[in-house]
Amino acid sequence: MAYKITDECILCGSCEPECEVGAISEGDDKYVIDASKCTDCGACADVCPTDACVPDE
C-alpha cells in the first residue's frame, strides 16, 4: 500500500528528500506521491510536521 499526502500539506518540502525512491514531487497545492514508485516505507510520515503523509487505504 502506498502513502498519499492529504490537504493538510503546507508545502514545507520536508518529505521530498526523505523519499529514497523519488516518489514525492511538488504539486500545485501540495506535494504528491507517485503510488507506482512508493515502497510504503513511511519515511515521509516520520518527518511531516502536519501529519499529511498517510497510508492510502
C-alpha positions as CSV (number, residue, x, y, z in Angstrom):
1,M,0.0,0.0,0.0
2,A,1.4,3.4,-1.0
3,Y,1.3,6.6,1.0
4,K,-0.6,9.7,0.0
5,I,-0.4,13.4,1.0
6,T,-3.6,15.0,2.3
7,D,-4.7,18.6,2.1
8,E,-3.0,19.2,5.4
9,C,0.2,19.6,3.4
10,I,1.8,23.1,3.9
11,L,4.3,22.7,1.1
12,C,7.2,22.7,3.6
13,G,9.2,20.2,1.5
14,S,10.5,18.1,4.4
15,C,9.1,14.9,2.9
16,E,10.7,15.1,-0.5
17,P,14.3,14.5,0.4
18,E,13.3,11.6,2.7
19,C,11.9,9.5,-0.1
20,E,14.7,7.2,-1.2
21,V,12.9,6.2,-4.4
22,G,12.0,9.7,-5.6
23,A,8.2,9.1,-5.4
24,I,7.5,12.6,-3.9
25,S,7.3,15.8,-6.0
26,E,5.8,19.2,-5.6
27,G,2.3,19.6,-7.0
28,D,0.3,22.8,-7.4
29,D,-1.4,22.9,-4.0
30,K,0.6,20.2,-2.1
31,Y,3.3,17.6,-2.5
32,V,2.2,14.4,-4.2
33,I,3.3,10.8,-4.1
34,D,3.6,8.6,-7.2
35,A,1.9,5.4,-5.9
36,S,3.6,3.3,-8.5
37,K,7.0,4.3,-7.0
38,C,6.1,4.4,-3.3
39,T,7.6,1.5,-1.3
40,D,5.4,2.1,1.8
41,C,8.5,2.8,4.0
42,G,6.8,5.7,5.9
43,A,9.9,7.9,6.0
44,C,7.8,10.8,4.7
45,A,5.3,10.4,7.5
46,D,8.1,10.4,10.1
47,V,9.2,13.9,9.2
48,C,5.9,15.6,8.2
49,P,5.1,18.4,10.7
50,T,1.3,18.3,9.9
51,D,0.8,14.6,9.6
52,A,-0.2,15.0,6.0
53,C,1.6,11.8,4.8
54,V,-0.8,8.9,5.5
55,P,-1.3,5.3,4.2
56,D,-3.5,5.3,1.1
57,E,-6.2,2.8,2.2
